[in-house]
Amino acid sequence: MASDSENNMDREIILADFQAAINGVIPQENGILQSNLSSVASQANIYGTRSQAVPAAPPAAPAASSSSSSSSSAFCPALPSRHIVERQPRMLNFRVEYRQRTVEVVIEEGSVIGEIKQILETELQVPVSKMQLKGWKSGDLSDSIVLQSLHLPKNNSLYVLTPEITPTASTSQNSVLQESLNQNFLLVISHREAQRDYNLNFPGSRTIQEVKRNVSDLINIPVRHQQWEGWPASASDSMTLAASGISYPCHHLGVCRRSSPANTREPTEEVNNTEVNVFIQCADVHMVSDSEGDDFEDASEFGVDESEMFGMGTSTGSRKAPLMPENTENEVDALMHFTAEFTTRYGECHPVFFIGTLEAASQEAFYGKARDRKLLAIYLHNDESVLGNVFCSQMMCADSIVSYLSQNFITWAWDVTKEANKARLLTMCTRHFGSVVAQTIRTYKTDQFPLLLIVMGKRTSNEVLNVIQGNTTVDELMMRLMGAMEIFTAQQQEDIKDEDEREAREMVKREQDEAYQLSLEADRKKREAQEREQAEQLRLQQIQKEADDEKEAIRLSLEHALPPEPADEGGEPISKLRIRTPSGEFLVRRFLGSTKLKVLFDFVASKGYPWEDFKLLTTFPRRNITQLDPASSLLEAKLFPQETLFLEAKE
């Protein structure tokens, strides 16, 4: 029994070491379920020393369970099965320094900056209104900004300033520290193996852990494999450079690769592959890294098979829902399912997948105005490929790749894990891009997936510029995307030039057509005006003619109604009247003295001078005869025996 207990303790210690190594491989900010791993780590006593007592393993699962599930329950009793598929929100750690105090804040990535200040108000007893939160890489930020939009790393360092609160004597050292946070430190880092020195400038607010990560990009050594010389003994990775005690303004450091743990591990510490696989599946580890691809190069040190390391084990408990259902009839529904499942697996930070058919994506990318056109990126996923999870988590979800794809590409995705879905994709590719593209996709083997096809639209056909396989790095992927963009930009500039020239020609033609139409409209209006004028003239002429005819008829009737002109010699008195017209002519006629003035007026009217329009006047004395009673006789009007009269138009 004692021997079994010792073996059990050894096994728990080995698993604890392995878990610590896994934590070194996988950056904390890439979506690992912290609460689940912490519960496993606490059971394995990861943070204790070797001399501490290790809790006994919990009871084994019932005999009816499979060996895989039995092992899983033996090592992971604290993990409910639903945690295997759930993805916890990404948490950010903030180390905030204020005078002589340091506050650790852990908050969800979806929170806003103002929530950090509210936490600090409680911890520091400093009102939010008097608090200035400094240390952001983008400068001073508003309290309403969401942390996720800043694309922050897992661990961050900030500091608080309170200009309105007078510091006491006990805060003098903190004032010096705050000044140091704003200073730049020159780190002269000597890479031992390469025999090369790097002169790097870092702000005092940068943590030692962040420096190590930045240096790993230069020397190609993961942080967990780095061995440093020159840091102060009291310095820890979470400290800022200003608080670590290094020399200012320049500090010398040395770094080399730490010897592999596989070379120093005792034979008794080897772990059975099945147990390791169960451990990984229980923790539901997503292999995501934001640094370099060689974080996984030493998986063999822990006796773990590569397919198990990348989530491709055969345990049914670790399988996730497919990205796309098989034999789906509606492409839009299939892509919505793909996006939702992709988000569940790898988090919210991923390219915006176009929801629609491949034809609609092509229309969106290629057939707009030349300035609005984009490249089409077709992402083809295969869950059976060992590279799938790594490519999605490290490449497709990298902030730089996500940003670049969103700005310059229309990204369309499809899952070819199922043969029916792959056959449907090949049919779509043949229809839109030709049989060559479909045949090219057929030539790739499962372990070469995922694929990222970069397609550019041309005048006559669509061309596949590049096919990026899953075995690449972030830098190589970015370079190939940028290379495709250079080709596309050159073509786009030509298209823009041609489109501008075509639009200029069309504009000139439109202007000419508009001028012609305006000319036609002016001619039409002029012609209509002339026609209206002619019609009006005809109408007036007709009215005038009718009036003249009416006057002539009246004149004739009056002329016929006049009594006959009396002879010069007769028994009755004769009055001879001489009437001068406005034209200078004279009208001469004889009338009986007893003739009424109305007969005189009718005579004048019969000659075209109606008494309504003209007045009949005597010469001397001047009298207006038309004002006299028409029933009066000529004798009564004193127009006897003769008289000269003249006609004058009435006013």
Salt bridges, closest charged atoms under 4 A:
ASP17 OD2 - ARG50 NH2 2.43
GLU29 OE2 - ARG213 NH1 3.39
GLU86 OE1 - ARG82 NH1 3.24
GLU97 OE2 - ARG95 NE 3.92
GLU104 OE2 - ARG95 NH1 3.06
GLU109 OE2 - ARG90 NH1 2.65
ASP140 OD2 - LYS134 NZ 2.94
ASP143 OD1 - LYS117 NZ 2.92
GLU193 OE1 - HIS191 NE2 3.30
GLU210 OE1 - ARG206 NE 3.66
GLU229 OE1 - ARG192 NH2 2.91
ASP237 OD1 - LYS212 NZ 2.84
GLU269 OE1 - ARG265 NH1 3.66
GLU275 OE2 - ARG11 NH1 3.42
ASP284 OD2 - HIS286 NE2 3.82
ASP284 OD1 - LYS320 NZ 3.16
GLU297 OE2 - ARG257 NH1 3.69
ASP298 OD2 - HIS225 NE2 3.37
GLU331 OE2 - ARG424 NH2 3.72
GLU341 OE2 - ARG345 NE 3.64
ASP383 OD1 - ARG345 NH1 2.79
ASP383 OD1 - HIS381 NE2 2.70
ASP399 OD1 - HIS151 ND1 3.90
GLU463 OE1 - LYS458 NZ 2.75
GLU476 OE2 - ARG480 NH1 3.94
ASP495 OD2 - ARG373 NH1 3.50
ASP495 OD1 - ARG459 NH2 3.23
ASP498 OD2 - ARG459 NH2 2.53
ASP500 OD2 - ARG371 NH2 3.05
GLU503 OE2 - LYS369 NZ 2.71
ASP513 OD2 - LYS509 NZ 3.18
GLU521 OE2 - ARG524 NH2 2.09
GLU528 OE2 - ARG524 NH1 2.52
GLU536 OE2 - ARG539 NH2 2.45
ASP549 OD2 - LYS545 NZ 3.10
GLU552 OE2 - ARG555 NH2 2.54
GLU559 OE1 - ARG555 NH1 3.72
GLU565 OE2 - ARG590 NH1 3.65
ASP568 OD1 - ARG590 NE 2.81
ASP602 OD2 - LYS598 NZ 3.13
GLU648 OE2 - LYS615 NZ 3.41
GLU648 OE1 - ARG622 NH2 3.47
